[in-house]
Structure formats: C-alpha cells, structure tokens
C-alpha cells in the first residue's frame, strides 16, 4: 500500500506533467524574473557546483549554469515531473549550455553523497513537499560545510485579489480544499522561513521580500496564469458541465481589477537563505 507521501508525490507529478507544455507562457514570466533575482541574491562563484531542486522547465538552472560555468562549474537539476524535465532539456539546449545535468528525483530523498554541493537552490518548490522540514534536512546533508541553501516562496499578498476570488469560487463550485494551509500558504511568513532554515541547522540566515510582479494585458492573460500553474489542479476539479460558468464568473471579477495600465499581478516573493556551518557533520 502506498504511503500518503507517495500518493502526494504522484499527484504533484501528474499536475506538473499536465501543465509542462504551457509553463513557459509569457504570462508566467515571474518564473524567469525570480530566477534572475535568485542568482543576484545567492551570488554563486564561478567553478562551483549547484543543485537546483524542483527545476521545472529550468528557469533557475539556466542562469545559474551561466553564472558558474566559467571555471568548470556545473548545475545538477532535479524534478519529479518527466514532462517538466523534457521542457528543461529543450530550454538548456536552446541556450547552448553544456554544464547542466537533469535527473528525475524525489526532492526528499536525494541520490547524492553528503557534503557535495556548494549551493542548493529551490524556487517556488519547497511548499509542494509533504514534509518541508525533512526535505530541508536532506538538502543540508548534501551541502558542503560553508555552502549556501536558498529558496523562494510567495508572500501572502501574491496574486491577490484574483487568487482569493479563484479559491473562494472553486469551493462554491463544489471543490473540496485540503484541510489547513495548502500550497504556497504552508509557508506563512518571513519568520517562518527563518524558523525552517534554523531548524535545519543553518546559520547566517537571511529572509527578505522582493516584488517581481508586472501588469498583464487583461483577464484573459490571467487565465493563462491559472491554466499553466498549479492553480490548474483546482480548476480541473470543477465539474466539467460547470467549467465554462466558473471561467465566465471568475474572469468577470478579474476584469474589474484592471486599470489604465492593465491588470496588476502582485508576485511579492520571499527570498530566504542560510549557510551550513563549517565543521558540521552530515
């Protein structure tokens, strides 16, 4: 019999395989925007080894590979979704990079030896893992003493007010939400980020918010965001005969949020990091 974690991972894999083809949609350009900011935040040294956890289509792997490439640096990128990894491979090839290795792997059970990577990064992925604390301890295990771990997650304001209406409306249309905080809401604050990193044994902890939002043209571009991110998993649970009705009602609400500049999409993002103590035993 499968464990709850195995069932959860299988569902995550299914969802991201389903949205892989559209994940690089221009409307979801916050993924590469955040990746570029993450490179500036981490400041990886050329010639070093980086592990990119939950790489998706390689948005983070690409700029990190460019940053560490001089001097023989490499990026190892992992994801549960073979669909995402296929897109990542195409993106890496398009950028003519030869220093990225891709692996299908469970982020909570890494097939790497201890004390190996100089940096470990995860953008918008930690909150999908069944046991975030256990995952962070496993990530620290493969990090070299003195190495840096960094992750990003959404601030509570992100995607509001559109997301609030979306979540309220899927419930009104009969979708049963998970008990307690779910998705990105599992990480509640900057202090929670610091607590997670501290409990994993890291020091020199930093956490800050950076806005990577932008204006969409209209409500139809917002629907591209819904359709090509994890929000799609909730919409898919709306009864088929009511999907058109849901879309019409939700987009009518979203259209009212527009101004002369278009539709503002808040993507306030938390950036958090810590360092594995020198002398730490894995």
C-alpha positions in Angstrom: 0.0 0.0 0.0 1.3 3.5 -0.9 2.1 6.0 1.8 0.5 9.4 2.0 3.8 10.9 0.8 3.9 8.6 -2.2 0.3 9.4 -3.1 1.0 13.2 -2.7 4.1 13.0 -4.9 2.2 11.1 -7.6 -0.4 13.8 -7.7 2.2 16.5 -7.9 3.9 14.6 -10.7 0.5 14.3 -12.5 -0.3 18.0 -12.2 3.1 19.3 -13.4 3.2 16.8 -16.3 -0.2 18.2 -17.3 0.9 21.9 -17.3 4.5 21.4 -18.6 3.8 22.4 -22.2 2.5 25.9 -21.1 4.7 26.5 -18.1 6.9 28.9 -20.1 3.9 31.0 -21.1 4.7 34.8 -21.3 2.0 35.4 -18.7 4.0 33.4 -16.2 7.3 35.3 -16.7 7.7 35.7 -13.0 9.5 32.3 -13.0 12.5 33.6 -15.0 12.3 37.0 -13.3 12.6 35.3 -10.0 15.4 33.1 -11.2 17.5 36.1 -12.3 16.9 37.7 -8.9 17.8 34.5 -7.1 21.2 34.5 -8.9 21.8 38.0 -7.7 20.7 37.0 -4.2 22.9 33.9 -3.9 25.9 35.3 -5.9 27.3 31.8 -6.8 31.0 31.7 -7.5 32.3 30.6 -11.0 33.5 27.0 -11.0 31.2 25.7 -8.2 28.5 23.0 -8.0 24.8 23.9 -7.7 21.8 21.7 -7.0 18.6 23.1 -8.4 15.7 21.3 -6.7 12.3 21.3 -8.4 13.8 22.8 -11.5 10.6 22.8 -13.6 11.4 23.9 -17.1 14.9 25.0 -16.0 14.2 28.7 -15.3 16.7 28.6 -12.4 19.1 26.1 -13.8 19.8 28.3 -16.9 21.0 31.5 -15.2 22.9 29.6 -12.5 24.6 27.5 -15.2 25.7 30.7 -16.9 26.9 32.1 -13.6 29.0 29.2 -12.5 30.1 27.9 -16.0 33.4 29.8 -16.1 36.0 27.6 -14.4 34.0 24.4 -14.9 31.0 24.9 -12.6 28.0 22.7 -13.1 24.3 22.7 -12.2 22.5 19.5 -11.3 18.8 20.0 -11.7 16.1 17.6 -10.4 12.3 17.4 -10.7 9.6 14.8 -10.1 7.9 15.6 -13.4 9.4 14.0 -16.6 7.3 16.4 -18.6 8.9 19.4 -16.9 12.4 17.9 -17.4 11.7 17.4 -21.1 10.9 21.1 -21.4 14.0 21.9 -19.3 16.2 19.9 -21.6 14.9 21.8 -24.6 15.5 25.2 -22.9 19.0 24.2 -21.9 19.8 23.1 -25.4 18.3 26.3 -26.8 20.7 28.3 -24.6 23.7 26.1 -25.8 24.6 25.2 -22.2 26.7 22.0 -21.6 27.1 22.2 -17.9 23.6 21.1 -16.7 22.7 17.6 -15.7 19.0 16.7 -15.3 17.6 13.9 -13.2 14.1 12.7 -12.3 14.2 12.6 -8.5 12.3 12.9 -5.2 13.5 16.1 -3.5 13.1 14.5 -0.1 15.3 11.5 -1.0 18.4 12.8 -2.9 20.7 10.3 -4.7 23.8 12.4 -3.9 26.6 12.0 -1.4 26.9 14.2 1.6 28.9 17.5 1.6 29.0 17.8 -2.2 27.3 20.9 -3.5 28.4 24.5 -2.9 24.9 25.8 -3.4 21.4 24.4 -3.2 18.5 26.4 -4.6 14.8 25.8 -4.9 12.4 28.3 -6.4 8.7 28.0 -5.5 9.1 24.3 -4.8 9.5 23.7 -1.1 5.8 24.2 -0.2 4.9 21.3 -2.5 6.9 18.8 -0.5 5.0 16.6 2.1 7.5 17.2 4.9 9.3 20.5 4.4 11.4 20.2 7.5 12.6 16.7 6.5 13.3 17.9 3.0 15.5 20.8 4.2 17.5 18.5 6.5 18.1 16.3 3.4 19.2 19.3 1.4 21.6 20.4 4.1 23.1 16.8 4.1 24.3 17.2 0.5 25.5 20.7 1.0 29.2 21.3 1.7 30.1 22.9 5.1 30.1 26.6 4.3 27.7 26.1 1.4 24.6 28.2 1.0 21.0 27.0 0.7 18.4 29.4 -0.7 14.7 29.1 -1.6 11.8 31.3 -2.7 8.2 31.2 -1.9 5.2 33.5 -2.4 4.3 36.2 0.1 0.6 36.2 1.3 -0.2 39.2 -1.0 0.9 37.4 -4.2 -1.8 37.1 -6.9 -4.4 38.9 -4.8 -7.2 39.7 -5.2 -7.6 37.3 -8.1 -6.4 34.3 -6.2 -8.8 34.9 -3.3 -11.7 35.0 -5.7 -10.4 31.9 -7.5 -10.1 29.9 -4.3 -13.4 31.0 -2.9 -15.2 30.3 -6.2 -13.8 26.8 -6.7 -15.2 26.0 -3.2 -18.5 27.5 -4.2 -18.5 25.2 -7.2 -18.0 22.1 -5.1 -14.3 21.6 -4.9 -13.1 20.3 -1.6 -9.9 22.0 -0.5 -7.2 20.3 1.6 -7.5 20.8 5.4 -5.3 23.5 6.8 -2.9 25.7 4.8 -2.1 24.2 1.4 0.2 25.1 -1.5 2.2 28.2 -1.0 0.2 29.2 2.1 2.0 26.4 4.0 4.9 28.9 4.4 3.3 31.7 6.3 5.9 34.5 6.7 9.5 35.6 6.6 9.8 34.5 10.2 8.5 31.0 9.2 11.2 30.9 6.5 13.9 31.7 9.1 12.5 29.1 11.5 12.6 26.4 8.8 16.2 27.2 8.0 17.3 27.4 11.6 15.6 24.1 12.5 17.5 22.5 9.6 20.8 23.6 11.2 21.7 26.5 9.1 23.3 29.8 10.3 23.8 33.3 8.8 20.1 33.2 8.0 18.6 35.9 5.8 15.0 36.4 4.6 13.6 39.3 2.6 10.7 40.1 0.2 11.2 41.2 -3.4 8.4 42.3 -5.8 8.7 40.5 -9.2 5.2 41.4 -10.3 4.0 43.1 -13.5 1.0 44.2 -15.4 -0.9 41.6 -17.5 -2.9 42.9 -20.5 -6.2 41.7 -19.3 -8.3 39.0 -17.6 -7.5 36.5 -20.5 -3.8 36.7 -19.7 -4.7 36.0 -16.1 -6.4 32.8 -17.3 -3.2 31.8 -18.9 -1.6 32.0 -15.4 -4.4 29.9 -14.0 -4.1 27.3 -16.8 -0.4 27.0 -16.7 0.4 26.9 -13.0 -0.6 24.7 -10.1 -3.9 26.6 -9.9 -5.0 24.4 -12.8 -5.2 21.4 -10.4 -8.1 23.1 -8.5 -9.9 24.2 -11.6 -9.7 20.7 -13.0 -11.8 19.5 -10.1 -14.7 21.8 -11.0 -17.4 19.6 -12.6 -17.0 19.6 -16.4 -20.5 20.9 -17.0 -19.8 23.9 -14.9 -16.3 24.8 -16.0 -17.5 27.4 -18.6 -19.7 29.0 -16.0 -16.9 29.2 -13.5 -14.5 30.8 -16.0 -17.1 33.4 -17.0 -17.8 34.4 -13.4 -14.2 34.4 -12.3 -13.0 36.4 -15.3 -15.8 38.9 -14.8 -14.4 39.6 -11.3 -10.9 39.8 -12.6 -11.8 42.2 -15.4 -13.0 44.7 -12.7 -9.4 44.8 -11.3 -8.0 46.4 -14.4 -6.8 50.0 -14.6 -5.2 52.1 -17.4 -2.0 50.1 -17.2 -3.7 46.7 -17.5 -4.1 44.1 -14.8 -1.6 44.3 -12.0 -0.3 40.9 -10.8 1.4 41.1 -7.5 4.2 38.5 -7.2 5.7 39.6 -3.9 8.3 36.8 -3.3 10.2 35.8 -0.2 13.9 35.0 -0.7 15.4 33.1 2.2 18.9 31.6 2.7 21.2 30.1 5.2 24.7 28.6 5.4 25.8 25.2 6.5 28.1 25.6 9.5 31.8 24.8 8.8 32.6 21.7 10.8 29.0 20.4 10.6 28.7 16.6 10.4 26.3 15.2 7.8 
